[in-house]
Amino acid sequence: MIMLDALAPDLILHNGSIYTMDAAAPSAEAVAVKEGRVLLAGASAALLPLAAPHTRVVDLNGRTVLPGIFDSHNHLMQVGVKLTRIRLDECTSPQEMMELVRERAKETPPGTWIVGEGWNENNFTAALPPGRLPTRWDIDPATDQHPVILMRFFNTDVVNSVALRLAGITRHTPTPEGGEIGHDAAGEPNGLLRAAAKLLVRNLLPQPTLDELKTAVRLGCAEMNSHGITSVVDPGLYPYEMAAYQAVWEEGRRARGELAGARGEGRGASGLTVRMNLMPSWHGFREEETEAELEQRARAVGLVSGVGDEWLRLGGLKMAIDGGTSSHTAFMYEPFAGEATVGDFNRLDPATLRRHFRTAQELGWDVGIHTCGDRAMDMVVDAFADVARAMPRPDARHNVIHAYFPSDRALAQMAEHRIAAVIQPTFLYWEGDMIFRDVGERRAANYKPARKYLDAGVVLCANSDIPSTVSPNPWVGLYALVTRKNNLGHFVAADQAISRQEALHAYTAAGAWLTREEGDKGTLAPGMLADLVVIDRDYFAVADEEIKEIKVVMTVVGGEIVYGRA
Ligand SMILES: [Zn+2]
């Protein structure tokens, strides 16, 4: 019996409606997990008898189970850093902001920066006259021992007197170009810093410590788990951020007793609870870097895309070629709506782009490149295709991030060379009618055309790009893919809708393909990682409008419950 017990599952989820996304056995009532992987999926009556005394048995009460969500473009580290700061979004007066700073100051060593984010004077209408913004005199009562910076939701900071002093800002400080230093009637700086002037203080913020970044990783993981997200690609990281991921990964190994001499403190006690793929920042982040330095950086690591374990892996190199549509900085063929000329926003000429791709291709790196404009997209895909023809690497997983407006030529080449489209249905939903305002109806008809991508045979990966959007909520993203409706209820290229099955694939297995993990993730077939999400209603059966209302009941990663309970 002892031997049989040892072979028994660690976890059985039963009495549910389980969509495995495995074509061989697409639905099941129960799933059994052993050592972090799916052992079997099938009927409750068949699986329950496998339970041994140590087996955790969870009754799903008829709830729906899907494979865990793979958010294939998600700045989890940035989300975590934001979560370590004071959240000011809900504040209805400068007084409330001051009180939150005072609370934080009590637990913060003197001299340490206190950072808050998200205030919005539109919430202050009951407390302040219209147009009056919070000033340093509103927040100074909180502390005279800490520099304080409170960032508006956009474009403006207010800092306290300690911070102004540290930055050396006086009534005589010249206004930086493209910025504004706020003053009172007597000409004294009032703590408000707009646009470029923000840097006078922001540049003083110390780089986060390893401990702070580890906290950010843990907070970011917990946030993603609460949405049913079990895997993430974090793009554009610097070495000190990657080090923090490795430190948390190692904590997990220690907790699971996987390190020699270390005592296990219980599985899942700490460590990563989201499986991470890290994309090192490459071109487009430090403009001053020369081509030779960039090549050296790609070469110097020695390791390339795909190395790692089931928790932490090296993904592709992250590049960027242009800006975005809402800021009118995408590189387009025709001017933005209401503008007379086309702005020259490409940061890379075609020859340089090819040389960069060639370096990556030769070394074995995958490349993911931020590309928003239609003209930028043709340039990028042409360059990928040329390099793929000249130096074939059939297993490359290059991809176009954002991929807003593909031409027919781009679609054909992406399909031929297996270049993935990495798109954000979250933008489609939360940006309302902005796309019509920015590019007009005709071009908006080709905005993130999911149907076209799939019909052309292009790998389509869906994701949130949090914190560039409101929430990582994948259910809103799935809703946008299935209905093509934005948050105003308006259709954005209605003929580009895809099926629920296709949308879920884009949010699960397609991400796994992108990171070379299609053998481990994307379905709940036997042998796959036991990453799954339990939701409060049936994604495949509810009315379209209800998809965005789906709530996560429980998230399981590697057979461990990391969020909620059944
Ligand atoms: Zn991004």
Residues whose N, C-alpha, C, O or C-beta is under 5 A from the ligand:
A	BS01	ZN	D465
